[in-house]
Amino acid sequence: MNSLIRLWNFLIDSIVIVVCIMLASYFLKDIVSQEQMKIGGIIFYYVYYFVMESTLGQTIGKIFTKSKVVDVKNKGRPKFIQIFIRTLSRLIPVDFVSYLFNKQGIHDYFSKTKLIKN
């Protein structure tokens, strides 16, 4: 998968996540502290990727770029555990830039998944 498409996926998903967090911050400002909102934002980041990829095989960024996550072996829908490992691998600090230097990102490598054109 082209590094430019992966960059677009990352940028679009980041915008979606930031907008969701900003909306939550606005509507919950009287209920939730800033510290709780920061922690909630971090959790939301990982939940977003996990839920979107485990249910649709795509995030909003991937929908826009017409790409999806598949199992490396059978090129079909990844198993639950693969998406879980893929999501956990995003905790690795250099993961988000790993695919700029290699065709396969760290989260792809550990989860035995890859992106393909839809």
Biopython code that builds the backbone (N, CA, C, O; Angstrom):
import numpy as np
from Bio.PDB.StructureBuilder import StructureBuilder

atoms = [
    (1, "MET", "N", (0.855, -1.179, 0.000)),
    (1, "MET", "CA", (0.000, 0.000, 0.000)),
    (1, "MET", "C", (0.894, 1.233, 0.000)),
    (1, "MET", "O", (1.880, 1.297, 0.734)),
    (2, "ASN", "N", (0.557, 2.167, -0.792)),
    (2, "ASN", "CA", (1.284, 3.421, -0.963)),
    (2, "ASN", "C", (1.379, 4.191, 0.361)),
    (2, "ASN", "O", (0.390, 4.315, 1.082)),
    (3, "SER", "N", (2.580, 4.707, 0.675)),
    (3, "SER", "CA", (2.787, 5.478, 1.905)),
    (3, "SER", "C", (1.945, 6.739, 1.931)),
    (3, "SER", "O", (1.529, 7.181, 3.002)),
    (4, "LEU", "N", (1.686, 7.328, 0.767)),
    (4, "LEU", "CA", (0.864, 8.536, 0.695)),
    (4, "LEU", "C", (-0.578, 8.238, 1.102)),
    (4, "LEU", "O", (-1.211, 9.043, 1.785)),
    (5, "ILE", "N", (-1.093, 7.088, 0.684)),
    (5, "ILE", "CA", (-2.454, 6.700, 1.083)),
    (5, "ILE", "C", (-2.506, 6.473, 2.588)),
    (5, "ILE", "O", (-3.469, 6.869, 3.245)),
    (6, "ARG", "N", (-1.482, 5.840, 3.131)),
    (6, "ARG", "CA", (-1.435, 5.620, 4.586)),
    (6, "ARG", "C", (-1.378, 6.952, 5.331)),
    (6, "ARG", "O", (-1.992, 7.104, 6.387)),
    (7, "LEU", "N", (-0.646, 7.905, 4.783)),
    (7, "LEU", "CA", (-0.577, 9.228, 5.397)),
    (7, "LEU", "C", (-1.946, 9.891, 5.370)),
    (7, "LEU", "O", (-2.363, 10.487, 6.363)),
    (8, "TRP", "N", (-2.643, 9.795, 4.256)),
    (8, "TRP", "CA", (-4.000, 10.347, 4.174)),
    (8, "TRP", "C", (-4.925, 9.669, 5.188)),
    (8, "TRP", "O", (-5.713, 10.334, 5.860)),
    (9, "ASN", "N", (-4.823, 8.340, 5.292)),
    (9, "ASN", "CA", (-5.625, 7.617, 6.293)),
    (9, "ASN", "C", (-5.376, 8.195, 7.684)),
    (9, "ASN", "O", (-6.315, 8.492, 8.423)),
    (10, "PHE", "N", (-4.111, 8.348, 8.023)),
    (10, "PHE", "CA", (-3.724, 8.860, 9.343)),
    (10, "PHE", "C", (-4.258, 10.276, 9.561)),
    (10, "PHE", "O", (-4.807, 10.579, 10.620)),
    (11, "LEU", "N", (-4.096, 11.138, 8.563)),
    (11, "LEU", "CA", (-4.546, 12.533, 8.698)),
    (11, "LEU", "C", (-6.061, 12.631, 8.833)),
    (11, "LEU", "O", (-6.562, 13.352, 9.696)),
    (12, "ILE", "N", (-6.789, 11.916, 7.991)),
    (12, "ILE", "CA", (-8.254, 11.948, 8.052)),
    (12, "ILE", "C", (-8.739, 11.392, 9.383)),
    (12, "ILE", "O", (-9.595, 11.994, 10.033)),
    (13, "ASP", "N", (-8.202, 10.254, 9.791)),
    (13, "ASP", "CA", (-8.602, 9.665, 11.074)),
    (13, "ASP", "C", (-8.249, 10.593, 12.240)),
    (13, "ASP", "O", (-9.019, 10.709, 13.193)),
    (14, "SER", "N", (-7.112, 11.239, 12.168)),
    (14, "SER", "CA", (-6.714, 12.170, 13.229)),
    (14, "SER", "C", (-7.682, 13.345, 13.320)),
    (14, "SER", "O", (-8.031, 13.779, 14.417)),
    (15, "ILE", "N", (-8.112, 13.856, 12.178)),
    (15, "ILE", "CA", (-9.087, 14.955, 12.170)),
    (15, "ILE", "C", (-10.404, 14.493, 12.777)),
    (15, "ILE", "O", (-10.998, 15.205, 13.587)),
    (16, "VAL", "N", (-10.863, 13.314, 12.394)),
    (16, "VAL", "CA", (-12.111, 12.768, 12.942)),
    (16, "VAL", "C", (-12.000, 12.621, 14.458)),
    (16, "VAL", "O", (-12.913, 13.004, 15.190)),
    (17, "ILE", "N", (-10.902, 12.078, 14.920)),
    (17, "ILE", "CA", (-10.699, 11.867, 16.356)),
    (17, "ILE", "C", (-10.662, 13.200, 17.099)),
    (17, "ILE", "O", (-11.298, 13.343, 18.143)),
    (18, "VAL", "N", (-9.928, 14.172, 16.573)),
    (18, "VAL", "CA", (-9.824, 15.488, 17.225)),
    (18, "VAL", "C", (-11.182, 16.169, 17.277)),
    (18, "VAL", "O", (-11.540, 16.750, 18.301)),
    (19, "VAL", "N", (-11.943, 16.107, 16.194)),
    (19, "VAL", "CA", (-13.277, 16.727, 16.178)),
    (19, "VAL", "C", (-14.176, 16.064, 17.217)),
    (19, "VAL", "O", (-14.896, 16.755, 17.938)),
    (20, "CYS", "N", (-14.145, 14.741, 17.303)),
    (20, "CYS", "CA", (-14.959, 14.026, 18.302)),
    (20, "CYS", "C", (-14.562, 14.424, 19.720)),
    (20, "CYS", "O", (-15.425, 14.635, 20.572)),
    (21, "ILE", "N", (-13.272, 14.525, 19.973)),
    (21, "ILE", "CA", (-12.798, 14.903, 21.305)),
    (21, "ILE", "C", (-13.181, 16.350, 21.622)),
    (21, "ILE", "O", (-13.574, 16.660, 22.746)),
    (22, "MET", "N", (-13.065, 17.231, 20.628)),
    (22, "MET", "CA", (-13.457, 18.632, 20.846)),
    (22, "MET", "C", (-14.948, 18.747, 21.146)),
    (22, "MET", "O", (-15.344, 19.509, 22.027)),
    (23, "LEU", "N", (-15.772, 18.004, 20.428)),
    (23, "LEU", "CA", (-17.212, 18.020, 20.684)),
    (23, "LEU", "C", (-17.516, 17.483, 22.083)),
    (23, "LEU", "O", (-18.322, 18.057, 22.816)),
    (24, "ALA", "N", (-16.866, 16.384, 22.441)),
    (24, "ALA", "CA", (-17.063, 15.822, 23.786)),
    (24, "ALA", "C", (-16.615, 16.821, 24.847)),
    (24, "ALA", "O", (-17.285, 16.978, 25.868)),
    (25, "SER", "N", (-15.503, 17.491, 24.622)),
    (25, "SER", "CA", (-14.999, 18.492, 25.575)),
    (25, "SER", "C", (-15.999, 19.621, 25.749)),
    (25, "SER", "O", (-16.241, 20.083, 26.864)),
    (26, "TYR", "N", (-16.571, 20.056, 24.651)),
    (26, "TYR", "CA", (-17.535, 21.159, 24.706)),
    (26, "TYR", "C", (-18.788, 20.756, 25.479)),
    (26, "TYR", "O", (-19.242, 21.483, 26.363)),
    (27, "PHE", "N", (-19.341, 19.596, 25.141)),
    (27, "PHE", "CA", (-20.592, 19.176, 25.762)),
    (27, "PHE", "C", (-20.423, 18.643, 27.193)),
    (27, "PHE", "O", (-21.379, 18.638, 27.969)),
    (28, "LEU", "N", (-19.233, 18.205, 27.534)),
    (28, "LEU", "CA", (-19.001, 17.637, 28.861)),
    (28, "LEU", "C", (-18.167, 18.538, 29.772)),
    (28, "LEU", "O", (-17.748, 18.113, 30.848)),
    (29, "LYS", "N", (-17.926, 19.777, 29.348)),
    (29, "LYS", "CA", (-17.019, 20.657, 30.096)),
    (29, "LYS", "C", (-17.440, 20.898, 31.535)),
    (29, "LYS", "O", (-16.585, 21.122, 32.392)),
    (30, "ASP", "N", (-18.743, 20.859, 31.824)),
    (30, "ASP", "CA", (-19.215, 21.093, 33.187)),
    (30, "ASP", "C", (-19.278, 19.805, 34.012)),
    (30, "ASP", "O", (-19.494, 19.848, 35.223)),
    (31, "ILE", "N", (-19.090, 18.676, 33.359)),
    (31, "ILE", "CA", (-19.219, 17.385, 34.021)),
    (31, "ILE", "C", (-17.868, 16.710, 34.257)),
    (31, "ILE", "O", (-17.657, 16.059, 35.280)),
    (32, "VAL", "N", (-16.958, 16.877, 33.297)),
    (32, "VAL", "CA", (-15.687, 16.151, 33.294)),
    (32, "VAL", "C", (-14.529, 17.136, 33.407)),
    (32, "VAL", "O", (-14.536, 18.186, 32.765)),
    (33, "SER", "N", (-13.535, 16.795, 34.223)),
    (33, "SER", "CA", (-12.358, 17.657, 34.367)),
    (33, "SER", "C", (-11.468, 17.568, 33.127)),
    (33, "SER", "O", (-11.606, 16.654, 32.313)),
    (34, "GLN", "N", (-10.560, 18.524, 32.999)),
    (34, "GLN", "CA", (-9.626, 18.525, 31.870)),
    (34, "GLN", "C", (-8.764, 17.263, 31.880)),
    (34, "GLN", "O", (-8.511, 16.673, 30.830)),
    (35, "GLU", "N", (-8.322, 16.858, 33.047)),
    (35, "GLU", "CA", (-7.491, 15.650, 33.162)),
    (35, "GLU", "C", (-8.266, 14.414, 32.708)),
    (35, "GLU", "O", (-7.731, 13.571, 31.987)),
    (36, "GLN", "N", (-9.519, 14.309, 33.127)),
    (36, "GLN", "CA", (-10.355, 13.185, 32.705)),
    (36, "GLN", "C", (-10.584, 13.214, 31.200)),
    (36, "GLN", "O", (-10.627, 12.168, 30.552)),
    (37, "MET", "N", (-10.731, 14.410, 30.647)),
    (37, "MET", "CA", (-10.953, 14.550, 29.210)),
    (37, "MET", "C", (-9.711, 14.111, 28.431)),
    (37, "MET", "O", (-9.834, 13.490, 27.376)),
    (38, "LYS", "N", (-8.522, 14.427, 28.940)),
    (38, "LYS", "CA", (-7.279, 13.996, 28.280)),
    (38, "LYS", "C", (-7.184, 12.477, 28.261)),
    (38, "LYS", "O", (-6.866, 11.877, 27.234)),
    (39, "ILE", "N", (-7.458, 11.869, 29.391)),
    (39, "ILE", "CA", (-7.413, 10.404, 29.483)),
    (39, "ILE", "C", (-8.481, 9.801, 28.574)),
    (39, "ILE", "O", (-8.226, 8.821, 27.874)),
    (40, "GLY", "N", (-9.667, 10.386, 28.587)),
    (40, "GLY", "CA", (-10.750, 9.923, 27.719)),
    (40, "GLY", "C", (-10.387, 10.041, 26.249)),
    (40, "GLY", "O", (-10.745, 9.177, 25.448)),
    (41, "GLY", "N", (-9.681, 11.103, 25.891)),
    (41, "GLY", "CA", (-9.257, 11.297, 24.506)),
    (41, "GLY", "C", (-8.279, 10.232, 24.060)),
    (41, "GLY", "O", (-8.362, 9.733, 22.938)),
    (42, "ILE", "N", (-7.360, 9.885, 24.931)),
    (42, "ILE", "CA", (-6.380, 8.836, 24.616)),
    (42, "ILE", "C", (-7.088, 7.493, 24.451)),
    (42, "ILE", "O", (-6.804, 6.740, 23.520)),
    (43, "ILE", "N", (-7.998, 7.207, 25.354)),
    (43, "ILE", "CA", (-8.755, 5.953, 25.268)),
    (43, "ILE", "C", (-9.596, 5.931, 23.992)),
    (43, "ILE", "O", (-9.674, 4.912, 23.305)),
    (44, "PHE", "N", (-10.226, 7.073, 23.683)),
    (44, "PHE", "CA", (-11.062, 7.158, 22.482)),
    (44, "PHE", "C", (-10.249, 6.853, 21.227)),
    (44, "PHE", "O", (-10.744, 6.180, 20.323)),
    (45, "TYR", "N", (-9.022, 7.332, 21.159)),
    (45, "TYR", "CA", (-8.139, 7.090, 20.010)),
    (45, "TYR", "C", (-8.034, 5.591, 19.712)),
    (45, "TYR", "O", (-8.213, 5.166, 18.571)),
    (46, "TYR", "N", (-7.748, 4.811, 20.726)),
    (46, "TYR", "CA", (-7.576, 3.370, 20.541)),
    (46, "TYR", "C", (-8.905, 2.658, 20.314)),
    (46, "TYR", "O", (-8.986, 1.728, 19.512)),
    (47, "VAL", "N", (-9.939, 3.091, 21.015)),
    (47, "VAL", "CA", (-11.264, 2.491, 20.827)),
    (47, "VAL", "C", (-11.760, 2.749, 19.403)),
    (47, "VAL", "O", (-12.352, 1.865, 18.781)),
    (48, "TYR", "N", (-11.521, 3.957, 18.887)),
    (48, "TYR", "CA", (-11.913, 4.305, 17.514)),
    (48, "TYR", "C", (-11.331, 3.295, 16.525)),
    (48, "TYR", "O", (-12.060, 2.705, 15.728)),
    (49, "TYR", "N", (-10.019, 3.102, 16.583)),
    (49, "TYR", "CA", (-9.380, 2.172, 15.653)),
    (49, "TYR", "C", (-9.883, 0.741, 15.857)),
    (49, "TYR", "O", (-10.162, 0.033, 14.889)),
    (50, "PHE", "N", (-9.997, 0.326, 17.106)),
    (50, "PHE", "CA", (-10.417, -1.042, 17.382)),
    (50, "PHE", "C", (-11.835, -1.304, 16.884)),
    (50, "PHE", "O", (-12.073, -2.295, 16.195)),
    (51, "VAL", "N", (-12.764, -0.441, 17.219)),
    (51, "VAL", "CA", (-14.162, -0.647, 16.833)),
    (51, "VAL", "C", (-14.340, -0.558, 15.320)),
    (51, "VAL", "O", (-14.997, -1.409, 14.722)),
    (52, "MET", "N", (-13.764, 0.458, 14.706)),
    (52, "MET", "CA", (-13.926, 0.636, 13.259)),
    (52, "MET", "C", (-13.309, -0.528, 12.482)),
    (52, "MET", "O", (-13.930, -1.060, 11.562)),
    (53, "GLU", "N", (-12.097, -0.920, 12.848)),
    (53, "GLU", "CA", (-11.432, -1.985, 12.095)),
    (53, "GLU", "C", (-12.009, -3.364, 12.402)),
    (53, "GLU", "O", (-12.001, -4.236, 11.534)),
    (54, "SER", "N", (-12.507, -3.577, 13.616)),
    (54, "SER", "CA", (-13.065, -4.891, 13.932)),
    (54, "SER", "C", (-14.474, -5.060, 13.367)),
    (54, "SER", "O", (-14.893, -6.185, 13.095)),
    (55, "THR", "N", (-15.206, -3.971, 13.188)),
    (55, "THR", "CA", (-16.563, -4.089, 12.652)),
    (55, "THR", "C", (-16.619, -3.906, 11.138)),
    (55, "THR", "O", (-17.302, -4.662, 10.447)),
    (56, "LEU", "N", (-15.910, -2.913, 10.625)),
    (56, "LEU", "CA", (-15.982, -2.600, 9.191)),
    (56, "LEU", "C", (-14.735, -3.008, 8.407)),
    (56, "LEU", "O", (-14.773, -3.112, 7.181)),
    (57, "GLY", "N", (-13.636, -3.237, 9.118)),
    (57, "GLY", "CA", (-12.369, -3.481, 8.436)),
    (57, "GLY", "C", (-11.770, -2.191, 7.907)),
    (57, "GLY", "O", (-10.766, -2.213, 7.195)),
    (58, "GLN", "N", (-12.377, -1.080, 8.251)),
    (58, "GLN", "CA", (-11.961, 0.233, 7.773)),
    (58, "GLN", "C", (-12.227, 1.286, 8.839)),
    (58, "GLN", "O", (-13.129, 1.148, 9.665)),
    (59, "THR", "N", (-11.418, 2.342, 8.800)),
    (59, "THR", "CA", (-11.716, 3.547, 9.566)),
    (59, "THR", "C", (-12.278, 4.553, 8.572)),
    (59, "THR", "O", (-12.353, 4.265, 7.377)),
    (60, "ILE", "N", (-12.666, 5.705, 9.040)),
    (60, "ILE", "CA", (-13.193, 6.726, 8.133)),
    (60, "ILE", "C", (-12.125, 7.133, 7.109)),
    (60, "ILE", "O", (-12.438, 7.349, 5.939)),
    (61, "GLY", "N", (-10.880, 7.235, 7.546)),
    (61, "GLY", "CA", (-9.798, 7.540, 6.618)),
    (61, "GLY", "C", (-9.661, 6.487, 5.532)),
    (61, "GLY", "O", (-9.458, 6.814, 4.363)),
    (62, "LYS", "N", (-9.771, 5.232, 5.917)),
    (62, "LYS", "CA", (-9.660, 4.141, 4.949)),
    (62, "LYS", "C", (-10.859, 4.115, 4.006)),
    (62, "LYS", "O", (-10.721, 3.749, 2.839)),
    (63, "ILE", "N", (-12.023, 4.497, 4.497)),
    (63, "ILE", "CA", (-13.204, 4.577, 3.631)),
    (63, "ILE", "C", (-12.971, 5.618, 2.535)),
    (63, "ILE", "O", (-13.270, 5.375, 1.366)),
    (64, "PHE", "N", (-12.432, 6.784, 2.921)),
    (64, "PHE", "CA", (-12.160, 7.843, 1.949)),
    (64, "PHE", "C", (-11.104, 7.438, 0.925)),
    (64, "PHE", "O", (-11.205, 7.806, -0.245)),
    (65, "THR", "N", (-10.105, 6.693, 1.349)),
    (65, "THR", "CA", (-9.033, 6.294, 0.422)),
    (65, "THR", "C", (-9.300, 4.935, -0.219)),
    (65, "THR", "O", (-8.459, 4.403, -0.944)),
    (66, "LYS", "N", (-10.471, 4.386, 0.054)),
    (66, "LYS", "CA", (-10.881, 3.098, -0.527)),
    (66, "LYS", "C", (-9.861, 1.993, -0.249)),
    (66, "LYS", "O", (-9.420, 1.288, -1.156)),
    (67, "SER", "N", (-9.504, 1.863, 1.014)),
    (67, "SER", "CA", (-8.602, 0.796, 1.435)),
    (67, "SER", "C", (-9.201, 0.090, 2.643)),
    (67, "SER", "O", (-10.063, 0.644, 3.325)),
    (68, "LYS", "N", (-8.751, -1.119, 2.906)),
    (68, "LYS", "CA", (-9.270, -1.863, 4.058)),
    (68, "LYS", "C", (-8.199, -2.779, 4.617)),
    (68, "LYS", "O", (-7.214, -3.093, 3.949)),
    (69, "VAL", "N", (-8.409, -3.203, 5.854)),
    (69, "VAL", "CA", (-7.499, -4.095, 6.559)),
    (69, "VAL", "C", (-7.910, -5.535, 6.254)),
    (69, "VAL", "O", (-9.085, -5.891, 6.332)),
    (70, "VAL", "N", (-6.913, -6.354, 5.904)),
    (70, "VAL", "CA", (-7.173, -7.773, 5.653)),
    (70, "VAL", "C", (-6.108, -8.629, 6.325)),
    (70, "VAL", "O", (-5.028, -8.149, 6.671)),
    (71, "ASP", "N", (-6.428, -9.882, 6.498)),
    (71, "ASP", "CA", (-5.486, -10.880, 6.999)),
    (71, "ASP", "C", (-4.437, -11.132, 5.916)),
    (71, "ASP", "O", (-4.783, -11.253, 4.741)),
    (72, "VAL", "N", (-3.168, -11.211, 6.294)),
    (72, "VAL", "CA", (-2.085, -11.408, 5.329)),
    (72, "VAL", "C", (-2.235, -12.742, 4.594)),
    (72, "VAL", "O", (-2.008, -12.814, 3.386)),
    (73, "LYS", "N", (-2.617, -13.796, 5.319)),
    (73, "LYS", "CA", (-2.661, -15.139, 4.726)),
    (73, "LYS", "C", (-3.782, -15.301, 3.705)),
    (73, "LYS", "O", (-3.544, -15.681, 2.558)),
    (74, "ASN", "N", (-5.009, -15.007, 4.138)),
    (74, "ASN", "CA", (-6.146, -15.296, 3.252)),
    (74, "ASN", "C", (-6.762, -14.056, 2.602)),
    (74, "ASN", "O", (-7.730, -14.161, 1.849)),
    (75, "LYS", "N", (-6.206, -12.900, 2.892)),
    (75, "LYS", "CA", (-6.692, -11.623, 2.354)),
    (75, "LYS", "C", (-8.174, -11.391, 2.663)),
    (75, "LYS", "O", (-8.846, -10.600, 2.003)),
    (76, "GLY", "N", (-8.661, -12.100, 3.681)),
    (76, "GLY", "CA", (-10.038, -11.918, 4.135)),
    (76, "GLY", "C", (-10.075, -11.070, 5.392)),
    (76, "GLY", "O", (-9.076, -10.467, 5.785)),
    (77, "ARG", "N", (-11.225, -11.034, 6.006)),
    (77, "ARG", "CA", (-11.425, -10.247, 7.220)),
    (77, "ARG", "C", (-10.513, -10.755, 8.338)),
    (77, "ARG", "O", (-10.467, -11.957, 8.599)),
    (78, "PRO", "N", (-9.787, -9.849, 8.998)),
    (78, "PRO", "CA", (-8.914, -10.275, 10.104)),
    (78, "PRO", "C", (-9.730, -10.789, 11.291)),
    (78, "PRO", "O", (-10.880, -10.399, 11.494)),
    (79, "LYS", "N", (-9.114, -11.660, 12.055)),
    (79, "LYS", "CA", (-9.749, -12.175, 13.266)),
    (79, "LYS", "C", (-9.730, -11.101, 14.359)),
    (79, "LYS", "O", (-8.955, -10.146, 14.302)),
    (80, "PHE", "N", (-10.590, -11.282, 15.341)),
    (80, "PHE", "CA", (-10.693, -10.358, 16.471)),
    (80, "PHE", "C", (-9.327, -10.126, 17.113)),
    (80, "PHE", "O", (-8.948, -8.988, 17.388)),
    (81, "ILE", "N", (-8.596, -11.207, 17.347)),
    (81, "ILE", "CA", (-7.296, -11.101, 18.019)),
    (81, "ILE", "C", (-6.308, -10.307, 17.171)),
    (81, "ILE", "O", (-5.473, -9.587, 17.717)),
    (82, "GLN", "N", (-6.387, -10.423, 15.860)),
    (82, "GLN", "CA", (-5.496, -9.660, 14.988)),
    (82, "GLN", "C", (-5.772, -8.151, 15.108)),
    (82, "GLN", "O", (-4.841, -7.347, 15.158)),
    (83, "ILE", "N", (-7.037, -7.786, 15.151)),
    (83, "ILE", "CA", (-7.382, -6.366, 15.301)),
    (83, "ILE", "C", (-6.975, -5.880, 16.680)),
    (83, "ILE", "O", (-6.521, -4.746, 16.831)),
    (84, "PHE", "N", (-7.133, -6.728, 17.685)),
    (84, "PHE", "CA", (-6.723, -6.373, 19.037)),
    (84, "PHE", "C", (-5.206, -6.114, 19.082)),
    (84, "PHE", "O", (-4.761, -5.113, 19.644)),
    (85, "ILE", "N", (-4.428, -7.015, 18.494)),
    (85, "ILE", "CA", (-2.964, -6.846, 18.443)),
    (85, "ILE", "C", (-2.607, -5.610, 17.625)),
    (85, "ILE", "O", (-1.706, -4.859, 17.997)),
    (86, "ARG", "N", (-3.301, -5.400, 16.528)),
    (86, "ARG", "CA", (-3.078, -4.223, 15.672)),
    (86, "ARG", "C", (-3.298, -2.942, 16.475)),
    (86, "ARG", "O", (-2.511, -2.000, 16.378)),
    (87, "THR", "N", (-4.357, -2.911, 17.257)),
    (87, "THR", "CA", (-4.669, -1.736, 18.073)),
    (87, "THR", "C", (-3.626, -1.542, 19.167)),
    (87, "THR", "O", (-3.158, -0.424, 19.381)),
    (88, "LEU", "N", (-3.257, -2.615, 19.861)),
    (88, "LEU", "CA", (-2.225, -2.514, 20.906)),
    (88, "LEU", "C", (-0.890, -2.055, 20.335)),
    (88, "LEU", "O", (-0.152, -1.317, 20.988)),
    (89, "SER", "N", (-0.582, -2.487, 19.126)),
    (89, "SER", "CA", (0.682, -2.110, 18.497)),
    (89, "SER", "C", (0.762, -0.609, 18.229)),
    (89, "SER", "O", (1.854, -0.057, 18.089)),
    (90, "ARG", "N", (-0.369, 0.035, 18.158)),
    (90, "ARG", "CA", (-0.392, 1.493, 17.956)),
    (90, "ARG", "C", (0.163, 2.231, 19.183)),
    (90, "ARG", "O", (0.458, 3.424, 19.108)),
    (91, "LEU", "N", (0.305, 1.526, 20.303)),
    (91, "LEU", "CA", (0.911, 2.119, 21.501)),
    (91, "LEU", "C", (2.415, 2.324, 21.342)),
    (91, "LEU", "O", (3.014, 3.106, 22.081)),
    (92, "ILE", "N", (3.025, 1.635, 20.392)),
    (92, "ILE", "CA", (4.461, 1.774, 20.151)),
    (92, "ILE", "C", (4.700, 3.179, 19.586)),
    (92, "ILE", "O", (4.129, 3.533, 18.555)),
    (93, "PRO", "N", (5.532, 3.971, 20.244)),
    (93, "PRO", "CA", (5.671, 5.394, 19.882)),
    (93, "PRO", "C", (6.013, 5.688, 18.418)),
    (93, "PRO", "O", (5.561, 6.700, 17.882)),
    (94, "VAL", "N", (6.784, 4.847, 17.771)),
    (94, "VAL", "CA", (7.174, 5.132, 16.388)),
    (94, "VAL", "C", (6.265, 4.458, 15.363)),
    (94, "VAL", "O", (6.535, 4.514, 14.163)),
    (95, "ASP", "N", (5.199, 3.827, 15.824)),
    (95, "ASP", "CA", (4.313, 3.107, 14.907)),
    (95, "ASP", "C", (3.766, 4.004, 13.807)),
    (95, "ASP", "O", (3.746, 3.607, 12.643)),
    (96, "PHE", "N", (3.327, 5.190, 14.152)),
    (96, "PHE", "CA", (2.650, 6.044, 13.171)),
    (96, "PHE", "C", (3.551, 6.522, 12.041)),
    (96, "PHE", "O", (3.054, 6.995, 11.019)),
    (97, "VAL", "N", (4.852, 6.409, 12.202)),
    (97, "VAL", "CA", (5.753, 6.779, 11.106)),
    (97, "VAL", "C", (6.421, 5.560, 10.477)),
    (97, "VAL", "O", (7.122, 5.690, 9.474)),
    (98, "SER", "N", (6.214, 4.385, 11.051)),
    (98, "SER", "CA", (6.909, 3.184, 10.562)),
    (98, "SER", "C", (6.566, 2.867, 9.109)),
    (98, "SER", "O", (7.429, 2.407, 8.362)),
    (99, "TYR", "N", (5.337, 3.102, 8.700)),
    (99, "TYR", "CA", (4.956, 2.763, 7.329)),
    (99, "TYR", "C", (5.474, 3.754, 6.303)),
    (99, "TYR", "O", (5.345, 3.511, 5.103)),
    (100, "LEU", "N", (6.051, 4.853, 6.734)),
    (100, "LEU", "CA", (6.655, 5.793, 5.798)),
    (100, "LEU", "C", (8.002, 5.278, 5.290)),
    (100, "LEU", "O", (8.474, 5.693, 4.231)),
    (101, "PHE", "N", (8.613, 4.373, 6.053)),
    (101, "PHE", "CA", (9.924, 3.846, 5.696)),
    (101, "PHE", "C", (9.875, 2.394, 5.235)),
    (101, "PHE", "O", (10.887, 1.832, 4.817)),
    (102, "ASN", "N", (8.715, 1.802, 5.312)),
    (102, "ASN", "CA", (8.556, 0.403, 4.969)),
    (102, "ASN", "C", (7.148, 0.217, 4.419)),
    (102, "ASN", "O", (6.253, 0.991, 4.758)),
    (103, "LYS", "N", (6.935, -0.777, 3.591)),
    (103, "LYS", "CA", (5.594, -1.023, 3.060)),
    (103, "LYS", "C", (4.635, -1.497, 4.145)),
    (103, "LYS", "O", (3.419, -1.352, 4.017)),
    (104, "GLN", "N", (5.180, -2.056, 5.196)),
    (104, "GLN", "CA", (4.376, -2.619, 6.266)),
    (104, "GLN", "C", (4.657, -1.865, 7.560)),
    (104, "GLN", "O", (5.811, -1.743, 7.971)),
    (105, "GLY", "N", (3.610, -1.360, 8.201)),
    (105, "GLY", "CA", (3.777, -0.678, 9.473)),
    (105, "GLY", "C", (3.969, -1.668, 10.600)),
    (105, "GLY", "O", (3.720, -2.863, 10.442)),
    (106, "ILE", "N", (4.410, -1.168, 11.733)),
    (106, "ILE", "CA", (4.617, -2.032, 12.901)),
    (106, "ILE", "C", (3.316, -2.732, 13.280)),
    (106, "ILE", "O", (3.309, -3.927, 13.574)),
    (107, "HIS", "N", (2.213, -1.979, 13.271)),
    (107, "HIS", "CA", (0.933, -2.591, 13.654)),
    (107, "HIS", "C", (0.480, -3.643, 12.635)),
    (107, "HIS", "O", (-0.238, -4.576, 12.995)),
    (108, "ASP", "N", (0.887, -3.506, 11.374)),
    (108, "ASP", "CA", (0.599, -4.532, 10.367)),
    (108, "ASP", "C", (1.441, -5.785, 10.630)),
    (108, "ASP", "O", (0.941, -6.908, 10.578)),
    (109, "TYR", "N", (2.711, -5.569, 10.908)),
    (109, "TYR", "CA", (3.645, -6.670, 11.103)),
    (109, "TYR", "C", (3.230, -7.566, 12.270)),
    (109, "TYR", "O", (3.125, -8.783, 12.114)),
    (110, "PHE", "N", (2.996, -6.973, 13.425)),
    (110, "PHE", "CA", (2.668, -7.766, 14.609)),
    (110, "PHE", "C", (1.306, -8.449, 14.517)),
    (110, "PHE", "O", (1.117, -9.534, 15.067)),
    (111, "SER", "N", (0.366, -7.825, 13.832)),
    (111, "SER", "CA", (-0.983, -8.396, 13.747)),
    (111, "SER", "C", (-1.180, -9.301, 12.538)),
    (111, "SER", "O", (-2.236, -9.911, 12.376)),
    (112, "LYS", "N", (-0.148, -9.384, 11.683)),
    (112, "LYS", "CA", (-0.231, -10.186, 10.459)),
    (112, "LYS", "C", (-1.417, -9.745, 9.598)),
    (112, "LYS", "O", (-2.188, -10.559, 9.090)),
    (113, "THR", "N", (-1.529, -8.410, 9.458)),
    (113, "THR", "CA", (-2.554, -7.814, 8.609)),
    (113, "THR", "C", (-1.880, -6.879, 7.612)),
    (113, "THR", "O", (-0.695, -6.568, 7.736)),
    (114, "LYS", "N", (-2.640, -6.443, 6.637)),
    (114, "LYS", "CA", (-2.129, -5.450, 5.702)),
    (114, "LYS", "C", (-3.296, -4.658, 5.137)),
    (114, "LYS", "O", (-4.457, -5.040, 5.281)),
    (115, "LEU", "N", (-2.964, -3.546, 4.492)),
    (115, "LEU", "CA", (-3.967, -2.729, 3.823)),
    (115, "LEU", "C", (-3.966, -3.062, 2.342)),
    (115, "LEU", "O", (-2.916, -3.250, 1.728)),
    (116, "ILE", "N", (-5.168, -3.131, 1.784)),
    (116, "ILE", "CA", (-5.300, -3.325, 0.347)),
    (116, "ILE", "C", (-6.306, -2.304, -0.181)),
    (116, "ILE", "O", (-7.081, -1.726, 0.581)),
    (117, "LYS", "N", (-6.280, -2.098, -1.477)),
    (117, "LYS", "CA", (-7.291, -1.261, -2.106)),
    (117, "LYS", "C", (-8.603, -2.015, -2.052)),
    (117, "LYS", "O", (-8.646, -3.223, -2.284)),
    (118, "ASN", "N", (-9.667, -1.304, -1.747)),
    (118, "ASN", "CA", (-10.988, -1.904, -1.605)),
    (118, "ASN", "C", (-11.626, -2.123, -2.962)),
    (118, "ASN", "O", (-12.748, -2.623, -3.043)),
]
sb = StructureBuilder()
sb.init_structure("model")
sb.init_model(0)
sb.init_chain("A")
sb.init_seg("    ")
for serial, (resi, resn, name, xyz) in enumerate(atoms, 1):
    if name == "N":
        sb.init_residue(resn, " ", resi, " ")
    sb.init_atom(name, np.array(xyz, "f"), 0.0, 1.0, " ", f" {name:<3s}", serial, name[0])
structure = sb.get_structure()
